């Protein structure tokens, strides 16, 4: 309980987490907007993006680059849940997305 309270009171860390999450979202959603890729505008620590491919294939292809993407969300089999990570990791994701799906 003390650790939870200390974490709750750590305003500096909370601000850091919010800033880095916002940056990660700007990297990914910015690319999706520029490329005309349908996605959900999110303020959370994840987003959804329509890949145009079955999620099982998408998962396998990204795993080849050591990227794990979300599970299927039937009936949205062509949509991918994408959790945010560090901004540099999200830049790597975008670079890989471009390589795999143009």
C-alpha positions as CSV (number, residue, x, y, z in Angstrom):
1,X,0.0,0.0,0.0
2,X,2.8,2.4,0.8
3,X,4.4,1.8,-2.6
4,X,1.0,2.5,-4.3
5,X,0.6,5.7,-2.4
6,X,4.2,6.8,-3.2
7,X,3.6,6.1,-6.8
8,X,0.4,8.1,-6.8
9,X,2.2,11.0,-5.2
10,X,5.1,11.0,-7.7
11,X,3.7,13.8,-9.9
12,X,7.0,14.1,-11.8
13,X,6.9,10.5,-12.9
14,X,3.2,10.7,-13.8
15,X,4.0,13.8,-16.0
16,X,6.9,11.9,-17.7
17,X,4.7,9.0,-18.5
18,X,1.9,11.2,-20.0
19,X,4.5,13.1,-22.0
20,X,6.2,10.0,-23.5
21,X,2.8,8.4,-24.2
22,X,1.7,11.5,-26.0
23,X,4.9,11.5,-28.1
24,X,4.4,7.8,-28.9
25,X,0.9,8.5,-30.1
26,X,2.0,11.5,-32.2
27,X,4.6,9.3,-33.9
28,X,2.2,6.5,-34.8
29,X,-1.0,8.4,-35.4
30,X,0.9,11.1,-37.3
31,X,2.2,8.4,-39.7
32,X,-1.2,6.8,-40.1
33,X,-2.8,10.2,-40.8
34,X,-0.1,11.2,-43.3
35,X,-0.3,7.8,-45.1
36,X,-4.2,7.9,-45.1
37,X,-4.4,4.7,-43.0
38,X,-7.7,4.4,-41.1
39,X,-7.2,4.3,-37.3
40,X,-8.8,5.4,-34.1
41,X,-7.6,8.7,-32.7
42,X,-6.6,7.8,-29.2
43,X,-5.5,9.5,-26.0
44,X,-4.9,6.2,-24.2
45,X,-1.8,4.0,-24.2
46,X,-3.0,2.2,-27.3
47,X,-4.8,2.7,-30.6
48,X,-6.4,0.6,-33.3
49,X,-5.4,0.6,-36.9
50,X,-7.0,-1.0,-40.0
51,X,-4.2,-3.0,-41.7
52,X,-6.2,-4.5,-44.6
53,X,-4.8,-7.9,-43.7
54,X,-5.8,-10.7,-41.3
55,X,-4.4,-10.0,-37.9
56,X,-2.8,-13.5,-37.6
57,X,-0.7,-12.6,-40.7
58,X,0.1,-9.2,-39.3
59,X,1.2,-10.6,-36.0
60,X,3.5,-13.2,-37.6
61,X,5.1,-10.6,-39.9
62,X,5.8,-8.1,-37.1
63,X,7.1,-10.9,-34.9
64,X,9.9,-11.4,-37.5
65,X,11.1,-7.9,-36.4
66,X,10.6,-8.6,-32.7
67,X,7.4,-6.5,-32.5
68,X,4.4,-8.0,-30.7
69,X,1.1,-6.5,-31.7
70,X,-2.3,-7.1,-30.1
71,X,-4.6,-10.1,-30.3
72,X,-7.5,-10.5,-32.7
73,X,-10.7,-8.5,-31.8
74,X,-13.4,-10.4,-33.8
75,X,-15.2,-9.4,-35.9
76,X,-12.5,-6.7,-36.7
77,X,-10.0,-9.2,-38.1
78,X,-8.2,-6.6,-40.2
79,X,-7.7,-4.2,-37.3
80,X,-4.6,-4.3,-35.1
81,X,-4.5,-3.1,-31.4
82,X,-1.2,-1.3,-31.0
83,X,0.0,-0.6,-27.5
84,X,2.3,2.4,-27.1
85,X,5.9,2.0,-26.0
86,X,8.9,4.3,-25.8
87,X,9.0,6.9,-28.6
88,X,12.1,5.3,-30.1
89,X,10.4,1.9,-30.2
90,X,7.3,3.5,-31.9
91,X,9.6,5.0,-34.5
92,X,11.0,1.5,-35.1
93,X,7.4,0.2,-35.4
94,X,6.5,2.9,-38.0
95,X,9.7,2.1,-39.9
96,X,8.8,-1.6,-39.9
97,X,5.1,-0.9,-40.8
98,X,6.3,1.0,-43.9
99,X,8.6,-1.8,-44.8
100,X,5.9,-4.5,-44.5
101,X,2.8,-2.6,-45.8
102,X,4.2,0.4,-47.6
